[in-house]
Amino acid sequence: MSADNQVIEKTDGKEIIVIKDLNKWYGNFHVLKDINLTVKKGERIVVCGPSGSGKSTMIRCINRLEEFQRGSLTVNGVEMIDDVKNIEAIRREVGMVFQHFNLFPHLSILDNLTLGPIWVQKKSKAEAEEIAMKYLERVKIPDQALKFPGQLSGGQQQRVAIARSLCMSPEIMLFDEPTSALDPEMIKEVLDVMVELAEEGMTMLCVTHEMGFAKKVADRVIFMDGGEIVEQNTPHEFFDKPETDRLQLFLSQILQH
Amino acid sequence: MKEFKPLPDQPAPISTTGPIGWLKNNLFSSVFNILASILIIAALIAILPDMIDWLFISANWSGTTQADCVKEGACWVFISAWSQQIFYGSYPDGELWRVNLCLILLAGVIALSFILPARIRNQISVPAFLVLPFVCVLFLDGSYIGLREVTTNLWGGFSLNLLLAAASIIIAFPFGFLWALGRRSDMPFARSVSVTCIEFFRGTPILALFFMGSVMLPLFFPADVSVDKLLRVWIILILFMSAYMAEVFRSGFQAIPSGQYEAADSLGLGYWQKTLLIIFPQVIKVSMPNILATFVMVFKNTVFLLVIAVPEMLQVIMTALSNSNWLGGHAIEGYLFVGFIFWICCFSMSLLATSIEKKLDTSHKN
């Protein structure tokens, strides 16, 4: 039951992320082992697995927050090589939302959002602010624009972080455990925004343990353990008919409570 | 369903607030504190009256020569008679406005960075600060802008301490930042140069550096090249201060969570955009207390210039003390005065830094 022969999915649509035989080591520790993954435009993928399984590391390789030592990675036709031009080209296409929001505490919400459009995309201040307000309205907090991140609740901060990424009009959004640092009451408001985004056809890779979200929006769910992709399938098959004993064990543990 | 009604706020018990509460909490909270408070109050009662009498009541305030100091107390006439040298050194009488202008410019640039709206503050203040030292040199020297030339051996007094410290701090700030970046850099060349510079200038006493600069360095220059002594001293102060600032900035860099770098990277910001827009403002904020400590240190270190006979404030006082007309032993007055002036300046810097800290604080922690 190897993961390789389980390539599922509709074949239409452009391949936007192609990962081939990706291997990564921290010193002598082999974190990612022969990762092969192809993501098509508009596809929504949820990655889950126990902590230390390499799921965050894998999606952080996609925008080069982590380097890898072997294999290849192509994002939107640009190959990830050790060249600042390629790296910056890829980063412009890829938005990322972090577990701890990582808003810039010294800038107001509006400045957090306009920073990228102004300095990276060289837009005018007025244009950037217009875009920023549009996305703040989409995440339903336009009235907080002039506050600082420290004045907002966790859920609001995470929604600002999502809006900040969207302001760069990325082709792909990466979510690295976006709700893990939030109070139960705030998880819903963030997930709602993510569901909306998914319904609009954004290509998404989301590391999360929110299985309800996975069932609702994912085209494909990936299970990782020990640095490899153990199993990937449609949510329906994934949850109802896990093929490996490892996934069965994992599911039985997280679905118990 | 029952309606939930919050209880109204009530005032705190009177014994825990107000002056009585303060006294009780701070001075008489335990047996040890009561004893310490009584001891200190007794000591103040024993010392203060005599001190105030010597400093103010029976002090000599008016006059121009030592002969006017007839009363028991301090001879402040000594200070007033020498005040021009103490503040301006031997700078020519008719040209003092140039020194004053430089001091006003310095105060103006500092004030500007406070009153300008945030939108344009950096675009105006940063260049203004960086240009200021060179404008001051042009005015003080005068020969390049058509004024009477005043050679650097005539510059002196407290204005020299102040302007030299300010000029060093201003130039050392970007230098220190670059060295700190270099030390964190992945590039072996930048890192080794930065580490060498930082460790050399931080590991050498400033007095040794001054001696090296004034005595040794000229030996290495060709005979016909002479670099002005004050210029050499300025460069030494800049390098010395840069090394300290670099370490201050480095500790600031380490306080910034890695998530900030990652967020900046994921937005696609380049290295300098990330460093200047995201990291630097936060580094400044967390480093503010240490930056101030370094400023104060360099400012106070300017009195060490007396060992290489630069006529800064303390040097002027010592010259005055050995003047044949003032051999009456006014050392206490002189040194007290130097200490007082430095204290005033350092304390104002401290207040300034605190207000900057408050201004920069956007975290809204409770």
Interface residues (C-beta under 8 A of the other chain):
Chain A: N63 R64 L65 V84 E88 R91 R92 V94 G95 M96 F98 H100 N102 L103 F104 P105 H106 L115 G116 W119 V120 F148 P149 G150 Q151 A161 R164 S165 M168
Chain B: P257 G259 Q260 E262 A263 A264 D265 S266 L267 G268 L269 G270 Q273 L277 I278 P281 Q282 K285 L360 T362 S363 H364 K365
